[in-house]
């Protein structure tokens, strides 16, 4: 909440700095297709998801080499049923079939870089992500032990925006965030959740976005 209030204050202050420009002209909102990468895909067994995104320019001067903006996005991947091998002990394995869905809400700030074309805007920034998930189909033992970390996690993203028109924008970005699924389990070979896609999980994903500038 404090981070959100700080971004709002910076945004209002920058509005004064740019004079008569409408505040709405500095906001974009849209949808995205999420392509899961790394152990994010291992975890859900689903290569695709969806997202929603909003950005707000904190500074907006075409003469600046660097400008800044805040962003808020939500993304979700519904899990597909797949087999997971749980190591009951060093000599015994158990196959359980089910699905795990994962979603996240990210709040962040990023730098916008000036290029020779005003239509192309590379960007890079940091974010805080709140993760949540759910399982279905696994045995009670595995479901009880698969606890989801509720702490906010740190991450970053890099990408490129292209302005088709004054209002229509398409873009792509790569994001990577911390999470976990009991990191301490990975060092304990006797734990039943020593399984790829469960210990640990540091999700990464690619967003293809379409946004509208108001």
TORDOGU-27449 format. One record per residue: x, y, z of N, C-alpha, C, O in turn; residue number from 1. Coordinates in nm, 2 decimals. Atoms other than C-alpha are relative to their C-alpha. Example, Ala and Ser with C-alpha at 12.3 -4.5 7.8 and 13.67 -1.06 7.14 Angstrom:
! residues 2
NODE     nX     nY     nZ    caX    caY    caZ     cX     cY     cZ     oX     oY     oZ resi
NODE   0.09  -0.12   0.00   1.23  -0.45   0.78   0.09   0.12   0.00   0.19   0.12   0.07    1
NODE  -0.09  -0.11   0.00   1.37  -0.11   0.71  -0.08   0.11   0.08  -0.03   0.22   0.09    2
//
This chain:
! residues 214
NODE     nX     nY     nZ    caX    caY    caZ     cX     cY     cZ     oX     oY     oZ resi
NODE   0.08  -0.12   0.00   0.00   0.00   0.00   0.09   0.13   0.00   0.06   0.22  -0.07    1
NODE  -0.09  -0.11  -0.01   0.28   0.24   0.09   0.07   0.03  -0.14   0.08   0.14  -0.18    2
NODE  -0.06  -0.01   0.13   0.44   0.17  -0.25  -0.10   0.06  -0.10  -0.06   0.15  -0.18    3
NODE   0.10  -0.06   0.09   0.12   0.24  -0.43  -0.03   0.14   0.02  -0.04   0.22  -0.07    4
NODE   0.02  -0.14  -0.03   0.07   0.57  -0.25   0.12   0.08  -0.05   0.10   0.19  -0.09    5
NODE  -0.11  -0.07   0.05   0.42   0.67  -0.33   0.00   0.02  -0.15   0.03   0.13  -0.20    6
NODE   0.01  -0.02   0.15   0.37   0.60  -0.70  -0.11   0.10  -0.04  -0.09   0.18  -0.13    7
NODE   0.11  -0.10   0.03   0.04   0.80  -0.69   0.05   0.14   0.02   0.02   0.23  -0.05    8
NODE  -0.05  -0.14  -0.03   0.22   1.10  -0.53   0.10   0.04  -0.11   0.09   0.16  -0.15    9
NODE  -0.09  -0.04   0.10   0.50   1.09  -0.78  -0.07   0.03  -0.13  -0.03   0.12  -0.21   10
NODE   0.07  -0.03   0.12   0.25   1.07  -1.06  -0.07   0.14   0.00  -0.07   0.21  -0.10   11
NODE   0.06  -0.13  -0.01   0.06   1.37  -0.94   0.10   0.12  -0.01   0.07   0.22  -0.07   12
NODE  -0.10  -0.10   0.00   0.38   1.57  -0.89   0.05   0.02  -0.15   0.08   0.13  -0.19   13
NODE  -0.05  -0.01   0.14   0.49   1.49  -1.25  -0.10   0.06  -0.09  -0.07   0.13  -0.18   14
NODE   0.11  -0.06   0.08   0.15   1.60  -1.38   0.02   0.15   0.01   0.00   0.22  -0.09   15
NODE  -0.02  -0.15  -0.02   0.22   1.95  -1.24   0.12   0.04  -0.09   0.12   0.15  -0.15   16
NODE  -0.13  -0.04   0.07   0.57   1.94  -1.40  -0.03   0.01  -0.15   0.04   0.09  -0.22   17
NODE   0.02   0.00   0.14   0.43   1.87  -1.75  -0.11   0.10  -0.04  -0.15   0.11  -0.16   18
NODE   0.09  -0.11   0.04   0.18   2.16  -1.74  -0.14  -0.04  -0.02  -0.20  -0.10   0.06   19
NODE   0.14   0.02   0.03  -0.15   2.14  -1.91  -0.04  -0.13  -0.05  -0.16  -0.16  -0.08   20
NODE   0.03   0.13   0.05  -0.13   1.79  -2.03  -0.11  -0.08   0.09  -0.09  -0.08   0.21   21
NODE   0.10   0.07  -0.08  -0.43   1.58  -1.93   0.06  -0.12   0.07   0.14  -0.20   0.01   22
NODE  -0.06   0.11  -0.07  -0.36   1.32  -1.67  -0.04  -0.13  -0.07   0.03  -0.23  -0.07   23
NODE   0.05   0.12   0.07  -0.57   1.06  -1.86   0.09  -0.04  -0.12   0.10  -0.16  -0.15   24
NODE  -0.08   0.03   0.11  -0.33   1.09  -2.15   0.13  -0.07   0.04   0.21  -0.12  -0.05   25
NODE  -0.12   0.07  -0.05  -0.06   0.94  -1.93  -0.03  -0.14   0.05   0.06  -0.20   0.11   26
NODE   0.04   0.13  -0.05  -0.25   0.62  -1.85  -0.03  -0.09  -0.12  -0.09  -0.05  -0.22   27
NODE   0.04   0.11   0.10  -0.27   0.30  -2.06  -0.06  -0.12   0.07  -0.02  -0.14   0.19   28
NODE   0.06   0.12  -0.06  -0.47  -0.01  -1.99  -0.03  -0.10  -0.12  -0.06  -0.06  -0.23   29
NODE   0.03   0.10   0.10  -0.51  -0.34  -2.18   0.02  -0.14   0.05   0.01  -0.17   0.17   30
NODE   0.00   0.15  -0.03  -0.48  -0.72  -2.19   0.13  -0.05  -0.06   0.20   0.01  -0.14   31
NODE  -0.13   0.07   0.05  -0.19  -0.96  -2.25  -0.02  -0.15   0.00  -0.10  -0.21   0.07   32
NODE  -0.01   0.14   0.01  -0.12  -1.31  -2.35   0.13  -0.04   0.08   0.23   0.02   0.05   33
NODE  -0.12   0.03  -0.08   0.12  -1.48  -2.10   0.05  -0.14  -0.05  -0.02  -0.24  -0.06   34
NODE  -0.07   0.12   0.03   0.37  -1.74  -2.22   0.09  -0.04   0.11   0.19   0.03   0.14   35
NODE  -0.08   0.04  -0.12   0.51  -1.93  -1.92   0.13  -0.05  -0.04   0.15  -0.11  -0.15   36
NODE  -0.14   0.04   0.03   0.88  -2.00  -1.91   0.05  -0.07   0.12   0.00  -0.06   0.23   37
NODE  -0.07   0.06  -0.12   1.12  -2.20  -1.69  -0.09  -0.09   0.08  -0.18  -0.16   0.03   38
NODE   0.07   0.09  -0.08   0.98  -2.37  -1.39  -0.15   0.05   0.03  -0.22  -0.02   0.09   39
NODE   0.14  -0.04   0.00   0.66  -2.16  -1.41  -0.08  -0.10  -0.09  -0.19  -0.15  -0.05   40
NODE   0.07   0.09   0.09   0.56  -2.39  -1.70   0.00  -0.14   0.06  -0.09  -0.22   0.05   41
NODE  -0.01   0.13  -0.07   0.69  -2.70  -1.51  -0.11  -0.01   0.11  -0.17  -0.12   0.13   42
NODE   0.09   0.00  -0.11   0.47  -2.60  -1.22  -0.15  -0.02  -0.04  -0.22  -0.10   0.02   43
NODE   0.14   0.01   0.04   0.14  -2.56  -1.40  -0.03  -0.10  -0.12  -0.14  -0.13  -0.14   44
NODE   0.01   0.08   0.12   0.21  -2.78  -1.71  -0.09   0.06  -0.11  -0.15   0.00  -0.19   45
NODE   0.08  -0.07   0.10   0.04  -2.51  -1.91   0.09   0.11  -0.06   0.14   0.20   0.02   46
NODE  -0.09  -0.10   0.06   0.23  -2.29  -2.16  -0.06   0.13  -0.01   0.01   0.23  -0.04   47
NODE   0.06  -0.13   0.03  -0.02  -2.01  -2.18  -0.10   0.04   0.11  -0.15  -0.04   0.19   48
NODE   0.09  -0.06  -0.10  -0.22  -1.78  -1.96  -0.05   0.14  -0.05  -0.03   0.17  -0.17   49
NODE   0.04  -0.13   0.04  -0.37  -1.43  -1.97   0.03   0.10   0.11   0.07   0.07   0.22   50
NODE  -0.03  -0.10  -0.10  -0.31  -1.10  -1.80  -0.08   0.13  -0.03  -0.13   0.15  -0.14   51
NODE   0.05  -0.14   0.01  -0.44  -0.74  -1.75   0.11   0.09   0.05   0.18   0.06   0.15   52
NODE  -0.11  -0.09  -0.04  -0.21  -0.44  -1.73  -0.04   0.15  -0.01  -0.12   0.18  -0.10   53
NODE   0.02  -0.14   0.00  -0.23  -0.07  -1.65   0.14   0.07   0.03   0.21   0.03   0.12   54
NODE  -0.12  -0.07  -0.02   0.06   0.18  -1.67  -0.04   0.15   0.02  -0.14   0.20  -0.03   55
NODE   0.02  -0.15  -0.01   0.09   0.55  -1.57   0.14   0.07  -0.01   0.23   0.04   0.07   56
NODE  -0.13  -0.07   0.02   0.37   0.78  -1.69   0.02   0.09   0.12  -0.06   0.17   0.16   57
NODE  -0.03  -0.08  -0.12   0.54   0.94  -1.39   0.07   0.13  -0.06   0.06   0.24   0.00   58
NODE  -0.05  -0.12   0.08   0.74   1.17  -1.63  -0.03  -0.03  -0.15  -0.03  -0.14  -0.19   59
NODE   0.03   0.02   0.14   0.66   1.23  -1.99   0.05   0.12  -0.08  -0.03   0.21  -0.11   60
NODE  -0.06  -0.11   0.08   0.90   1.46  -2.19   0.08  -0.07  -0.11   0.18  -0.13  -0.08   61
NODE  -0.07   0.07   0.12   1.01   1.34  -2.54   0.14   0.05  -0.01   0.22  -0.02  -0.08   62
NODE  -0.14  -0.04   0.01   1.33   1.54  -2.50   0.09  -0.07   0.10   0.21  -0.07   0.09   63
NODE  -0.08   0.07  -0.11   1.44   1.34  -2.19   0.06  -0.13  -0.06  -0.01  -0.20  -0.13   64
NODE  -0.06   0.13   0.04   1.68   1.05  -2.25  -0.06  -0.11   0.07  -0.07  -0.22   0.02   65
NODE   0.07   0.10  -0.08   1.50   0.87  -1.97  -0.13   0.06   0.05  -0.13   0.17   0.10   66
NODE   0.13  -0.03  -0.07   1.14   0.88  -1.85  -0.03  -0.11   0.09   0.03  -0.22   0.09   67
NODE   0.03   0.10  -0.10   0.97   0.69  -1.58  -0.15  -0.03   0.01  -0.23   0.07  -0.02   68
NODE   0.14   0.03  -0.01   0.64   0.51  -1.53  -0.02  -0.11   0.11   0.07  -0.18   0.14   69
NODE   0.04   0.11  -0.09   0.46   0.29  -1.28  -0.09  -0.10  -0.08  -0.16  -0.06  -0.18   70
NODE   0.09   0.10   0.06   0.27  -0.03  -1.37  -0.06  -0.09   0.10   0.00  -0.12   0.21   71
NODE   0.07   0.10  -0.08   0.02  -0.27  -1.22  -0.05  -0.10  -0.09  -0.12  -0.07  -0.19   72
NODE   0.05   0.10   0.08  -0.06  -0.60  -1.37  -0.04  -0.13   0.08   0.01  -0.15   0.19   73
NODE   0.05   0.12  -0.05  -0.24  -0.92  -1.30   0.01  -0.11  -0.11  -0.02  -0.08  -0.22   74
NODE  -0.01   0.10   0.10  -0.17  -1.25  -1.47  -0.03  -0.14   0.07  -0.01  -0.16   0.19   75
NODE   0.04   0.13  -0.05  -0.30  -1.61  -1.43   0.02  -0.11  -0.10   0.01  -0.09  -0.22   76
NODE  -0.01   0.12   0.08  -0.23  -1.95  -1.56  -0.08  -0.12   0.07  -0.05  -0.15   0.18   77
NODE   0.08   0.11  -0.05  -0.49  -2.23  -1.51   0.08  -0.13  -0.03   0.12  -0.16  -0.14   78
NODE  -0.08   0.12   0.02  -0.31  -2.56  -1.45  -0.06  -0.11  -0.08  -0.19  -0.12  -0.09   79
NODE   0.05   0.12   0.07  -0.34  -2.87  -1.67   0.04  -0.12   0.08   0.14  -0.13   0.14   80
NODE  -0.03   0.13  -0.07  -0.36  -3.22  -1.52   0.13  -0.06  -0.06   0.15  -0.07  -0.18   81
NODE  -0.12   0.07   0.04  -0.02  -3.39  -1.52   0.05  -0.09   0.11   0.01  -0.06   0.23   82
NODE  -0.06   0.09  -0.10   0.17  -3.66  -1.34   0.12   0.07   0.07   0.20   0.13   0.01   83
NODE  -0.11  -0.05  -0.08   0.40  -3.55  -1.06   0.06  -0.12   0.08  -0.02  -0.19   0.15   84
NODE  -0.06   0.11  -0.08   0.65  -3.79  -0.90   0.05   0.06   0.13   0.13   0.15   0.13   85
NODE  -0.04  -0.04  -0.13   0.69  -3.75  -0.53   0.09  -0.10   0.06   0.06  -0.22   0.06   86
NODE  -0.09   0.09  -0.06   0.99  -3.90  -0.36  -0.04  -0.02   0.15  -0.01   0.07   0.23   87
NODE   0.04   0.03  -0.14   0.85  -4.06  -0.04   0.12  -0.02   0.09   0.13   0.03   0.20   88
NODE  -0.13   0.00  -0.07   1.20  -4.15   0.06   0.11  -0.03  -0.11   0.07  -0.03  -0.23   89
NODE  -0.10   0.02   0.10   1.53  -4.23  -0.11  -0.02  -0.12  -0.09   0.04  -0.14  -0.19   90
NODE   0.02   0.12   0.08   1.40  -4.57  -0.23  -0.14  -0.01  -0.06  -0.16  -0.10  -0.14   91
NODE   0.14   0.02   0.04   1.03  -4.51  -0.29  -0.05   0.13  -0.07  -0.02   0.24  -0.02   92
NODE   0.06  -0.11   0.07   0.85  -4.28  -0.54  -0.15  -0.03  -0.01  -0.19  -0.14  -0.02   93
NODE   0.14   0.01   0.02   0.49  -4.21  -0.58  -0.05   0.10  -0.11  -0.01   0.22  -0.11   94
NODE   0.05  -0.08   0.11   0.31  -4.08  -0.89  -0.14   0.05   0.04  -0.23  -0.03   0.07   95
NODE   0.13  -0.06  -0.03   0.02  -3.84  -0.82  -0.04   0.09  -0.12   0.04   0.16  -0.18   96
NODE   0.04  -0.08   0.11  -0.19  -3.68  -1.09  -0.10   0.11   0.04  -0.19   0.08   0.12   97
NODE   0.08  -0.11  -0.04  -0.35  -3.34  -1.06   0.04   0.13  -0.08   0.12   0.12  -0.17   98
NODE  -0.03  -0.13   0.07  -0.32  -2.97  -1.16   0.02   0.11   0.11  -0.04   0.10   0.22   99
NODE  -0.03  -0.11  -0.09  -0.18  -2.66  -1.00  -0.02   0.13  -0.08   0.05   0.14  -0.19  100
NODE   0.02  -0.13   0.06  -0.30  -2.31  -1.10   0.08   0.11   0.08   0.09   0.10   0.20  101
NODE  -0.08  -0.10  -0.06  -0.09  -2.00  -1.03  -0.03   0.14  -0.06  -0.05   0.15  -0.18  102
NODE   0.02  -0.13   0.05  -0.16  -1.63  -1.05   0.08   0.10   0.09   0.12   0.07   0.20  103
NODE  -0.07  -0.10  -0.08   0.01  -1.31  -0.94  -0.04   0.14  -0.04  -0.10   0.17  -0.14  104
NODE   0.03  -0.15   0.02  -0.04  -0.93  -0.90   0.13   0.07   0.03   0.19   0.06   0.13  105
NODE  -0.13  -0.07  -0.01   0.26  -0.71  -0.96  -0.02   0.15  -0.01  -0.10   0.20  -0.08  106
NODE   0.00  -0.14   0.00   0.32  -0.35  -0.88   0.15   0.04  -0.02   0.24  -0.01   0.06  107
NODE  -0.14  -0.03   0.02   0.64  -0.18  -1.01   0.02   0.13  -0.07  -0.08   0.21  -0.10  108
NODE  -0.04  -0.12   0.07   0.82   0.11  -1.17   0.12  -0.03  -0.09   0.20  -0.12  -0.07  109
NODE  -0.10   0.03   0.10   1.04   0.12  -1.47   0.05   0.12  -0.08  -0.02   0.23  -0.08  110
NODE  -0.06  -0.11   0.08   1.27   0.34  -1.69  -0.04  -0.02  -0.14  -0.03  -0.13  -0.19  111
NODE   0.02   0.00   0.14   1.17   0.43  -2.04   0.11   0.06  -0.07   0.15   0.18  -0.04  112
NODE  -0.12  -0.05   0.07   1.46   0.48  -2.28  -0.04   0.06  -0.14  -0.12   0.01  -0.21  113
NODE   0.02  -0.07   0.13   1.46   0.73  -2.57   0.08  -0.07  -0.11   0.19  -0.11  -0.09  114
NODE  -0.07   0.06   0.12   1.54   0.59  -2.92  -0.02   0.10  -0.11  -0.08   0.21  -0.10  115
NODE   0.01  -0.09   0.12   1.57   0.74  -3.26  -0.14   0.01  -0.06  -0.17   0.10  -0.13  116
NODE   0.15  -0.01   0.04   1.20   0.66  -3.32  -0.08   0.02   0.12  -0.08  -0.06   0.21  117
NODE   0.09  -0.02  -0.11   0.94   0.80  -3.09  -0.10  -0.11   0.02  -0.17  -0.12   0.12  118
NODE   0.10   0.11   0.00   0.72   0.49  -3.17   0.06  -0.12   0.08  -0.02  -0.19   0.14  119
NODE  -0.07   0.11  -0.07   0.98   0.25  -3.01   0.05   0.04   0.13   0.12   0.14   0.15  120
NODE  -0.04  -0.04  -0.13   1.02   0.26  -2.64   0.05  -0.13   0.08  -0.04  -0.20   0.13  121
NODE  -0.05   0.10  -0.09   1.25   0.01  -2.46  -0.03   0.03   0.15  -0.03   0.15   0.18  122
NODE   0.02  -0.02  -0.14   1.19  -0.03  -2.09   0.05  -0.11   0.09   0.07  -0.22   0.05  123
NODE  -0.05   0.10  -0.10   1.33  -0.20  -1.78  -0.03   0.05   0.14  -0.02   0.17   0.17  124
NODE   0.04  -0.04  -0.13   1.22  -0.20  -1.42  -0.01  -0.11   0.10   0.03  -0.22   0.07  125
NODE   0.01   0.10  -0.11   1.16  -0.37  -1.09  -0.14   0.00   0.05  -0.22   0.09   0.02  126
NODE   0.14   0.02  -0.04   0.84  -0.50  -0.93  -0.01  -0.08   0.13   0.09  -0.16   0.16  127
NODE   0.03   0.09  -0.12   0.69  -0.66  -0.62  -0.13  -0.08  -0.04  -0.22  -0.02  -0.09  128
NODE   0.11   0.09   0.04   0.46  -0.96  -0.68  -0.06  -0.08   0.11   0.02  -0.13   0.20  129
NODE   0.07   0.08  -0.10   0.20  -1.12  -0.46  -0.06  -0.12  -0.08  -0.14  -0.11  -0.17  130
NODE   0.04   0.13   0.07   0.15  -1.49  -0.57  -0.11  -0.07   0.08  -0.12  -0.06   0.20  131
NODE   0.09   0.10  -0.06  -0.13  -1.73  -0.50  -0.02  -0.11  -0.09   0.00  -0.10  -0.21  132
NODE   0.02   0.12   0.08  -0.22  -2.07  -0.62  -0.10  -0.10   0.06  -0.14  -0.08   0.17  133
NODE   0.09   0.10  -0.05  -0.45  -2.37  -0.59   0.03  -0.13  -0.07   0.08  -0.13  -0.18  134
NODE  -0.02   0.13   0.06  -0.44  -2.74  -0.66  -0.13  -0.08   0.00  -0.22  -0.05   0.07  135
NODE   0.11   0.10   0.01  -0.68  -3.01  -0.76   0.05  -0.13  -0.04   0.14  -0.14  -0.13  136
NODE  -0.03   0.13   0.04  -0.66  -3.38  -0.79   0.11  -0.07   0.07   0.12  -0.19   0.07  137
NODE  -0.10   0.06  -0.08  -0.36  -3.44  -0.57  -0.05  -0.06   0.13  -0.15  -0.02   0.18  138
NODE   0.04   0.06  -0.12  -0.38  -3.66  -0.27   0.01   0.10   0.12   0.08   0.20   0.11  139
NODE   0.00  -0.10  -0.12  -0.45  -3.49   0.07   0.14   0.03   0.05   0.17   0.14   0.09  140
NODE  -0.14  -0.01  -0.05  -0.09  -3.55   0.18   0.07   0.11  -0.08   0.13   0.20  -0.02  141
NODE  -0.07  -0.10   0.08   0.05  -3.35  -0.11  -0.06   0.14   0.01   0.01   0.24   0.02  142
NODE   0.07  -0.13  -0.01  -0.21  -3.08  -0.09   0.03   0.07   0.13   0.05   0.19   0.13  143
NODE  -0.03  -0.06  -0.13  -0.15  -3.02   0.28   0.14   0.05   0.00   0.17   0.16   0.06  144
NODE  -0.14  -0.05  -0.01   0.23  -2.99   0.23   0.03   0.10  -0.11   0.13   0.17  -0.09  145
NODE  -0.03  -0.10   0.10   0.21  -2.77  -0.08  -0.06   0.13   0.05  -0.17   0.17   0.01  146
NODE   0.04  -0.13  -0.06   0.18  -2.44   0.11   0.05   0.11  -0.09   0.16   0.11  -0.14  147
NODE  -0.03  -0.12   0.09   0.18  -2.11  -0.08   0.05   0.11   0.09  -0.01   0.15   0.18  148
NODE  -0.06  -0.11  -0.08   0.40  -1.83   0.04  -0.08   0.12  -0.03  -0.10   0.16  -0.15  149
NODE   0.08  -0.12   0.02   0.20  -1.52   0.10   0.08   0.13   0.00   0.02   0.24  -0.02  150
NODE  -0.08  -0.12   0.00   0.49  -1.28   0.13   0.02   0.06  -0.14   0.02  -0.01  -0.24  151
NODE  -0.03  -0.07   0.13   0.55  -1.02  -0.14   0.14  -0.03  -0.05   0.23  -0.02   0.03  152
NODE  -0.12   0.04   0.05   0.83  -1.12  -0.37   0.06   0.11  -0.10  -0.02   0.18  -0.16  153
NODE  -0.07  -0.10   0.09   1.09  -0.91  -0.57   0.02  -0.06  -0.13   0.04  -0.18  -0.15  154
NODE  -0.03   0.04   0.13   1.13  -0.93  -0.94   0.04   0.12  -0.09   0.05   0.23  -0.05  155
NODE  -0.03  -0.10   0.10   1.22  -0.74  -1.26  -0.06  -0.03  -0.13  -0.10  -0.15  -0.16  156
NODE   0.04   0.02   0.14   1.11  -0.70  -1.62   0.07   0.09  -0.10   0.11   0.20  -0.06  157
NODE  -0.06  -0.08   0.11   1.25  -0.58  -1.95  -0.09  -0.02  -0.12  -0.15  -0.12  -0.14  158
NODE   0.09   0.02   0.11   1.06  -0.51  -2.27   0.01   0.11  -0.10   0.10   0.20  -0.09  159
NODE   0.01  -0.10   0.10   0.97  -0.30  -2.57  -0.14   0.03  -0.04  -0.22  -0.06  -0.06  160
NODE   0.13  -0.04   0.04   0.66  -0.10  -2.66   0.01   0.06  -0.14   0.11   0.12  -0.18  161
NODE   0.01  -0.06   0.13   0.55   0.01  -3.01  -0.13   0.07  -0.01  -0.23   0.00   0.00  162
NODE   0.13  -0.08   0.02   0.29   0.28  -3.07  -0.05  -0.01  -0.14   0.01   0.04  -0.24  163
NODE   0.06   0.02   0.14   0.07   0.18  -3.37  -0.06   0.14  -0.04  -0.04   0.18  -0.15  164
NODE   0.06  -0.13   0.02  -0.12   0.51  -3.33   0.02   0.08   0.12   0.10   0.03   0.21  165
NODE  -0.02  -0.09  -0.12  -0.14   0.79  -3.08  -0.06  -0.07   0.13  -0.01  -0.05   0.24  166
NODE   0.06   0.06  -0.11  -0.36   0.57  -2.86   0.03  -0.15   0.01   0.03  -0.21   0.12  167
NODE  -0.02   0.15   0.00  -0.29   0.20  -2.96   0.14  -0.04   0.01   0.23   0.01  -0.06  168
NODE  -0.14   0.05  -0.03   0.02   0.03  -2.82   0.00  -0.15   0.01  -0.08  -0.21   0.07  169
NODE  -0.02   0.14  -0.02   0.15  -0.32  -2.86   0.14  -0.01   0.07   0.23   0.08   0.05  170
NODE  -0.13   0.01  -0.06   0.44  -0.45  -2.66   0.03  -0.14   0.04  -0.06  -0.23   0.04  171
NODE  -0.04   0.13  -0.05   0.63  -0.75  -2.53   0.10   0.03   0.12   0.19   0.12   0.11  172
NODE  -0.10  -0.01  -0.11   0.82  -0.79  -2.20   0.02  -0.14   0.06  -0.06  -0.23   0.06  173
NODE  -0.04   0.12  -0.07   1.00  -1.06  -2.01   0.01   0.03   0.15   0.07   0.13   0.19  174
NODE   0.00  -0.02  -0.15   0.94  -1.09  -1.63   0.05  -0.12   0.07   0.04  -0.23   0.03  175
NODE  -0.05   0.11  -0.09   1.11  -1.29  -1.36  -0.02   0.04   0.14   0.02   0.16   0.18  176
NODE   0.03  -0.04  -0.14   1.01  -1.30  -1.00   0.05  -0.12   0.09   0.05  -0.23   0.06  177
NODE  -0.02   0.10  -0.10   1.11  -1.48  -0.68  -0.14  -0.06   0.04  -0.24   0.00   0.02  178
NODE   0.11   0.06  -0.07   0.86  -1.72  -0.53   0.06  -0.11   0.09   0.17  -0.08   0.14  179
NODE  -0.05   0.12  -0.06   0.91  -2.05  -0.36  -0.10  -0.11   0.00  -0.22  -0.09  -0.03  180
NODE   0.09   0.11  -0.05   0.76  -2.39  -0.28   0.09  -0.07   0.09   0.14  -0.18   0.06  181
NODE  -0.08   0.06  -0.11   0.95  -2.47   0.04   0.14  -0.02  -0.05   0.18  -0.14  -0.08  182
NODE  -0.14   0.01   0.04   1.31  -2.40  -0.06   0.07  -0.10   0.09   0.16  -0.18   0.05  183
NODE  -0.07   0.09  -0.09   1.41  -2.59   0.25  -0.02  -0.15  -0.03   0.06  -0.24   0.01  184
NODE   0.03   0.14   0.04   1.25  -2.91   0.11   0.11  -0.05  -0.10   0.14  -0.17  -0.10  185
NODE  -0.10   0.04   0.10   1.51  -2.91  -0.17   0.12  -0.06   0.06   0.19  -0.14  -0.01  186
NODE  -0.12   0.06  -0.07   1.78  -2.99   0.08  -0.03  -0.12   0.08   0.06  -0.18   0.14  187
NODE   0.04   0.11  -0.08   1.58  -3.26   0.25  -0.05  -0.11  -0.09  -0.16  -0.11  -0.14  188
NODE   0.04   0.11   0.09   1.58  -3.58   0.04  -0.10  -0.09   0.05  -0.16  -0.17  -0.02  189
NODE   0.10   0.09  -0.06   1.34  -3.75   0.28  -0.14   0.06  -0.02  -0.24   0.00   0.01  190
NODE   0.13  -0.06   0.00   1.06  -3.50   0.21  -0.07  -0.04  -0.13  -0.01  -0.06  -0.23  191
NODE   0.08   0.06   0.11   0.78  -3.62  -0.02  -0.01   0.10  -0.12  -0.06   0.06  -0.23  192
NODE   0.02  -0.09   0.11   0.78  -3.30  -0.23   0.13   0.04  -0.07   0.14   0.16  -0.11  193
NODE  -0.12  -0.03   0.08   1.12  -3.32  -0.39  -0.04  -0.04  -0.14  -0.02  -0.15  -0.19  194
NODE   0.06   0.03   0.14   0.98  -3.28  -0.74   0.02   0.12  -0.08   0.01   0.24  -0.04  195
NODE  -0.02  -0.11   0.09   1.06  -3.07  -1.04  -0.13   0.08  -0.02  -0.24   0.02  -0.03  196
NODE   0.11  -0.08   0.02   0.83  -2.78  -1.07  -0.07   0.04   0.14  -0.16   0.11   0.14  197
NODE   0.05  -0.03  -0.13   0.77  -2.77  -0.69   0.10   0.06   0.09   0.07   0.15   0.18  198
NODE  -0.10  -0.04  -0.09   1.10  -2.70  -0.52   0.13   0.04  -0.07   0.19  -0.05  -0.12  199
NODE   0.09  -0.11  -0.03   1.18  -2.42  -0.56  -0.06   0.05  -0.13  -0.04  -0.01  -0.24  200
NODE   0.06  -0.06   0.12   0.97  -2.21  -0.81   0.03   0.14  -0.01   0.00   0.22   0.08  201
NODE  -0.03  -0.15   0.03   1.10  -1.88  -0.95  -0.06   0.03  -0.13   0.01   0.02  -0.23  202
NODE   0.07  -0.01   0.13   0.84  -1.80  -1.22   0.07   0.10  -0.09   0.11   0.21  -0.05  203
NODE  -0.03  -0.10   0.10   0.94  -1.63  -1.54  -0.10  -0.02  -0.12  -0.16  -0.12  -0.14  204
NODE   0.10   0.00   0.10   0.71  -1.54  -1.83   0.02   0.11  -0.10   0.10   0.21  -0.07  205
NODE   0.00  -0.10   0.11   0.67  -1.34  -2.15  -0.14   0.05  -0.02  -0.23  -0.03  -0.04  206
NODE   0.13  -0.06   0.02   0.38  -1.10  -2.19   0.00   0.06  -0.14   0.09   0.14  -0.18  207
NODE   0.03  -0.07   0.12   0.25  -0.99  -2.53  -0.12   0.08   0.03  -0.23   0.03   0.05  208
NODE   0.10  -0.08  -0.04   0.04  -0.69  -2.46  -0.06   0.09  -0.11   0.00   0.13  -0.21  209
NODE   0.07  -0.10   0.08  -0.22  -0.47  -2.63  -0.06   0.10   0.09  -0.14   0.06   0.18  210
NODE   0.05  -0.10  -0.10  -0.29  -0.14  -2.45  -0.05   0.12  -0.07  -0.02   0.15  -0.19  211
NODE   0.06  -0.12   0.06  -0.49   0.18  -2.51   0.04   0.12   0.09   0.02   0.11   0.21  212
NODE  -0.04  -0.13  -0.08  -0.37   0.53  -2.41  -0.13   0.09   0.00  -0.18   0.11  -0.11  213
NODE   0.12  -0.08  -0.01  -0.66   0.74  -2.29   0.02   0.15  -0.02  -0.07   0.22  -0.01  214
//
